Structures are given as structure tokens and as C-alpha cells.
């Protein structure tokens, strides 16, 4: 039997790390088993539906290189794959359950249900939820209410006795007493719109889904869905509830831990390869040792048997480390092409055509390649290359423990050595040695010689390698900035 899995998000918000982890697990399981990965859009919650969220879903999967075999845009034999286009299907099957006696019409008004809820809360009743008031209405009573023009909802008949069990690949057998299951939940609303439970089960069956890989937070819905499958006379798929994605504090990953939307990570400059690799390892392990996997390797090696039962911890620092490794694996020209848009965003490459931009950025890649954590870091690291940082103040020019007068003396001696050495193509090591010799001569620390040079050229006390930074800025512009710094220190 062909493996068929689905990723079925609701387009009510941006794609987040937890959701994408579910998509990746489904995708890699499908590929590793020679099956199909289906994308289904569960957009029946029209009050929270967002066009932006739907577009974000498509663009996120496209950015990650995750292509669905069936679904919106791609099409397929079991469409449509957008739930709002399947309402007639849900109405048909909901009516089938009523006709077979597995579901019933409920005419209770919102006011009655609210009063019931208030009464149960006030009396601390052990029985919470719907009281099955309409479950045993006779056919004549039902018809009389319909003749009055009342629009009922359709509720599932949940067994009042016994228990329901389903097997989970990771968690084993899960059993729940039927009396503890939500009593007779609504399947079809009075406006004809389905609830999540009805649409989900019908679609999974009609789309021939063989395995359901979803977050453990859906475990409570498992018994109800099994009851619904049995009501239809259908065989449930194989369940595999994925471990939760937690923050380092042991709580479910959320915005309080930092960025969680994939768009945020993408905008900051995380690479899709790093996201795929690291996120797949949150709750899954190949052999407990191997850390780096290409997408092709995961498509071959992934198996649901190696998914952990325990929650996975999302470590932002570990993701940073992964991203840095993937950045450094890029060729200089590949990395330059990725960096151009970030520099363009601050108009740092204005006046250049596309090829000139690429050539210019490729030239400075060696300056930052070993230091980048995310692509957007390039702006702060190299802004001084493209834009004059402005007149530095004396405090920025002075190394710790040095006065402006000491720094002036040091810079005044260092400048001619630096300029002569660079213009005559003297090796950097020789220039550095000559500059270091200034320190004991003036009775200052070596940092007191290099700091004013660095700060005057880059505008910061922290920068990429000094001589490479000067070359990236250009000799004439760098020397002008140093001369300007001398004036600042002399005036103090």
C-alpha cells in the first residue's frame, strides 16, 4: 500500500517552527517510503482566515524546497484540496450519519446552551458540556421543528458507555473512557459549515491518507476521530503524534522565547538548509551522533520509528551554530548573491547595476564569512565599507585605559607606517610588526596603537580584520578617515 501523508494547516497565521516541523516530518516520511505528500488547506474558520497567511504557507514551503505531490496549485485525483471548496461533500456525509442513526439534528439555541453552561459551572456538576437534549427526539418531533423553519446543527452520537482505543506509533495504545469524551460534539453547524472534526476525518478518508503525523496536542481528539471513523464504517489511518517543540525553559515554544515564525527567521538571514536540518533534529535522531543532513539524505534516511517520545527542545544558539556552518560552506560567489538583498535593503549598493553589486559584495565576502551568524549581520559588519560612519568621537577612538593625548601620539606615528606599508604592498605581517613596535616606544599597550586606526576607518571598536577592512573601504577613503581622526584627537 502506498504511503500517503498530509500537512493540513489552517491559514490563520504565519507558518511557525512547530508547524513546519510537522510538515518536514510528513514530507520526509513520504519520500523515504516512496509515498505521496499531500498539502490540504483547512480554511473553514473564515473569521480568522487570512490571505496573507495562505500566501505565507505557499512561500514558506517553496523557500524550504518542499514540493507537495497533491494539493492546491499542484492538483491531484482527490481534490479539491481547499476545504472551503468541499462544503457539499461535508453536508452529504453529515446527512449520511443522520440517516444511519449515528448522528442527529440538534435544535438547541445558543441561549439554552449558554444557560446550561452557566448552570453546570455554578453547581460544579461533574458532567460538563452538552446534555444530549435533542438526542432522542422522535422523527415526528424533528420534522415538526424543521417545518417551523428552524435550522439545526448535526451532532455525533458518542457512545455513553465503554471506552475507545487507538494505537499510536510513538505512544502505543491510547484509551479513553467514552464518558470522558466531549459529549455529542457538533459536526455540521446550522449554516452548513463543518467543524474541524468532521472535515478532517472525511478528507483524510477520501484522500486515502494512510498515516497521520501531527503534534501531541491533538491526542485528545484521537478517540473522537476513531468514533467518527467507526460511525462511517471506515478504517482509521495509522496515528503518529509528534513530540512537542519546547523552549529551553521547558514550556511550549512561543513568541516569548523569541522568533517562532519562519518568516522572521528567513528575514534575519537563516538559510533554508539550516532550518531544515536543525528543525528535523528537534524530536528526531538518525543514530544519536550524526548532525548534518542534506535534504536529499533526509528524504532517504528519515523513519518514524526514530522519532523521540520526549519533547524536543528548540535551542536558538544551536540553530545559530548550524546556520553559521552552512554559511561557511557556501562559495564566495554563492554567499555574495545571498548577501546582496540585505545590503540593498539599506540602500548600501545604490548606483550599481546588478553585476557590479555582485562583484563588489563578492570582494568583501572574505571579510565577513567566518563571522556571520545570519545573513543580515553583514549590514552591521560592513556598513562602514559602503557608507562613511561619520566623524568618530574621542571616546570611540581611545582604547581602554588610554587618553586622547596618548592615542594621538600613537596614531600620529602609526599612520605613516601604515600608509607606506600598504601602498608599497608590504606583507601585512611586516606592517603589523612595525606598528606593534610603537607601543613600547610610547609606553602604551599595543591595543592603543590599533584601536584608533580601527575606529577611525570603521567607526567601531569591533570590526572585521583591520587590514582587510582598509582594503575594502579603499586606501584613499581610509587614509582620509584616519586623518580626520587625528584632528579629533589633537583637539582634545
Secondary structure, DSSP 8 states (H G I E B T S, - for coil): ---EEEE---SSS--BHHHHHHHHHHHHHHHHTT-EEEE-B----TTT--HHHHHHHHHHHHHHT---SBBTTTB-TT---BGGG-HHHHHHHHHHHHHTTSEEEE---HHHHHHHHHHHHHHT-S--S---TTTT--HHHHHHHHHTT---EEEE---SSSEEEEEETTTEEEEEEGGGS-TT-EEE-TTS-B-HHHHHHHHHHHTT--EEEEEGGGHHHHHHHHHHHHHHT----EEEEE--EE-TTSSB--GGGS--BHHHHHHHT--HHHHHHHHHTSSB-SSSS-----HHHHHHH--GGGB-SS-EE--HHHHHHHHHHHHHTS-HHHHHHHHHHHHHHTTTTTT--HHHHHHHHHHHHHHHTTT-SSTTHHHHHHHHHHS------HHHHS-TT--HHHHHHHHHHHHHHHHHHHHTT--HHHHHHHHHHHHHHHT--THHHHHHHHHHHHSSSS-S-HHHHHHHH-HHHHHHHHHHHHHHHHT-
